[in-house]
Amino acid sequence: MHLYVVRHAQSTMNIGQGGGPNCDLTELGGWQAQRLPTFFREIGLDAIYCSPLRRVIQTAAPLAKAKEMEIVLIPEMSEIFNEAWTDYRDYNWESCSQIEKEFPDARFAEHQNKRRRWWPSWPEHEADVRKRVQVFVNNQLAPLLGTEAHVAVFGHGQTTADLKRIIHPEDSYPAYNAAVAHYELDAAGICISAALHTGHLGRHVYE
C-alpha cells in the first residue's frame, strides 16, 4: 500500500490572522492546495480521507476535483482539542449535514452516525489523539495492507504527526503545510520506504 500524508495548507490561524478553530486557508494556503494535483498527476488514488475541519477540506478539495473523487471525512483525523484552547470547547461546531452541504464533494465515512456530534471531547491530551488516529489506521488503512492501493490522508499538525509515527516509528519529517509524506507499506504494515515531497510548493515551504 502507498500512503500519502498531508497536513493542511497554510491557514489564517497559522499566521496569526485569527478565524477561530474552524478557520479558512490564507491566500497562500489556497495556492498551496491548488499545487497538490500537480504532485499527484501521475498517481492514481483509491481514496482521499480528510479531517472534517474547513481548512483541511479546502486543502483536499482541488485534488479531489482533479481526480473526480469524493472526500471521505474522518473525525479521527481532526485537530487536537487541546485543554489550553478553550475556543475549541466553546465553538459551535457544524453538524455532519451542515458540513456536507457546505462541501458537496465531501461525505462522512459510512460508519459515522451523522445524528451524533463528530468532534472530539474537550479537553484532549496527545495520548488521546494518538488513540483515535490508531482507530482510523485499524479501521480504514489496515484492510488495505498487502494491496496496491494508493491512499491520501489529510489532517493537522498533531494528527498527521501521529499517523506518520504509527506507520513509521522512526519518522522525523517536519509538518510542513501541504507537503506530502509518502510511505510504502508491506502486507504486515512495515514501512519499506519513506520520502517527504515539497517540490510542488516551490519556495513556499512553511511549518
N, C-alpha and C positions, 0 to 999 in steps of 0.2 A: 504494500500500500504506500502511496505517496501522500504525505500530509503537508499542507501549506498553512502556516500560522501567521496571521496578520493582525497587528494592533491597529486600531482605528487611525485615520489620518488626523492631522492637527485640528484640535477643537478650540473653541473660544476660551474654554477654561485652561487649556494648556498654556496660553499666552496671557493669562490674567485679564481677559475681556469679559469674564462672567458668563452668564447664560444659564446658570443653575445646573443641577445634577443631570438633567436631560438636555444638555446644550447641543448646539449645532457645530458643524465644521466651520473653520475660517475660510476665507477665500483661497488661501494657500492649501488648506486641507482639502477643499473641493478639487483643486488641481491635482493634488497627490492621488486622490481617489480616481480621477479620470486617467491617471497613468497606469493603474493596475491592469486594465485589459491589455496593455502593451506587453507586460511581463507574461501574461497568461495566453498570449495569442496562439502559440503552438501547443498549448496544453489543454487536453480535453478533460473537463471537470465532470465528476459524477454527482457532487453535492456541494452546496455552499451553506455553511452553518454560521450563525451570527447572533451576537448579543441583541436583545430587544431594544437597547438604548439608541436614541436617534442618531448620535454621531457615528455609531458603528454601522447601522443600516445605511446611512448616507455614504459610508466608505465602500460598502459591498455593492451598492446599487449599480454603479457603472459596469462592474464586472458581470453582474447578473444580467444586465441588459445586453451586453455584448455577447454573452453566451446563450441568451434566450432561456434563462433558468430562473426558477423561484429561489428566494432566500428562505431558508428554514431557520426560524427563530428559536434559540436555545437559551432559556433563562439561566442555566448553569454557567454560561459564559458572561453573565452580567458583571458590572463593576463591583468591587468590594464595597460593602456598606459599612465603611469604617466608623468606629464609635466616635471619632473626632469630627466626623462630617454630619452634623445634625441636620443639614439641609436634605440629606438623603432620607432621613427619618420623616421630615416634615413635608416633603414634596408630594403633590397629589398625582401619583403615578397613573399613567394611562392604562386602561384595561386592554386585554388582548384584542377585542373587537375594534377599539379606537386605533390601536397601532396598525392593525391590518387594513383599516380604512384609510389611514394616512399613507401607508405604503402598500399599494395593491399587489405588488410583486413579492411581498413577504407574507409568510404564514407561519404560525406556530407549529412546532413538531406535533405529530399525531397523538403522542402520549400526553400532551399538555391539556389539562382541564381548563378550558377557556372561561369558565364561570368563576374560577378562583384567581386570587392575586398571583401574579407570576414573579414578582420581585422578592429578593431575599429579606429576611427579617433583620432589622437593625437592633443592636449593633452586631457586626461581624468581626471576626479576627481572621488572620491569614490562614489559620488551620481550617476554619470553616469554609473558606473559599476553595482551598485545596480539595476538600472532601466533595464539594459539588462539581468541581471540574473533573474529578475522578469518576463521578457518576456519569457524566457526559461521555468520557472515554469508554467506560464499561458498556454503556447502552448503545452508543452511536458509532464509535470507532472500532471497538474490539471485533464486532462481527465482520468487519471488512479486512481484517488481517489475513494474509495469505492470498489476497486478490490483487489485481492490477488497478484498483480504484484510485482515483485522484480526488482528494477532498480538500477544500479550502475552509478554514475556520477563522472567523473574525471576532476579536474580543478587545479587552482593555489591557492596560499595563500589567495588572495583577493576574488576571485570568490567562492571558497569553503566556506569561512567565511560568505559571503553574502548569499549564498544558505542556509547554516545551520541556519542563523538568520531569514531568511524569513519563513522557515518551523518550526522553534523552537526558538522564540524570546529570550528565556532565555539562549540560548546556550552560553557556555563559553569554549568549548573544544579547546585545543591548535591545531594549524595547523601543526601537525607532518607529515613529509614526509612519504607517503604510509600507514599511519594509516587509519582505516576505522571507520567512524562515522555512526552508524546505527539508523535510525528513523522509527518508525511505525506511520503511519498517518491514521486517520479515514476518513470517507466519506466526512466530512466537511473540511478536511485539518488540523485538530488539531493533534498535536503530542501527542501520548498517551504513548510512551516510547522512550528512547534515551540511547545510550551506545557508548562509544569510545573503540575501539579494537586495541591493539598494540602487543598482544601476538605473532602474526605471525612474528614480527620483532625481537624477542629476545631482546638482549641488544642494538640493533641498532635503537634506537628511538631518532630522532633529529628533531628540527624545522628548 
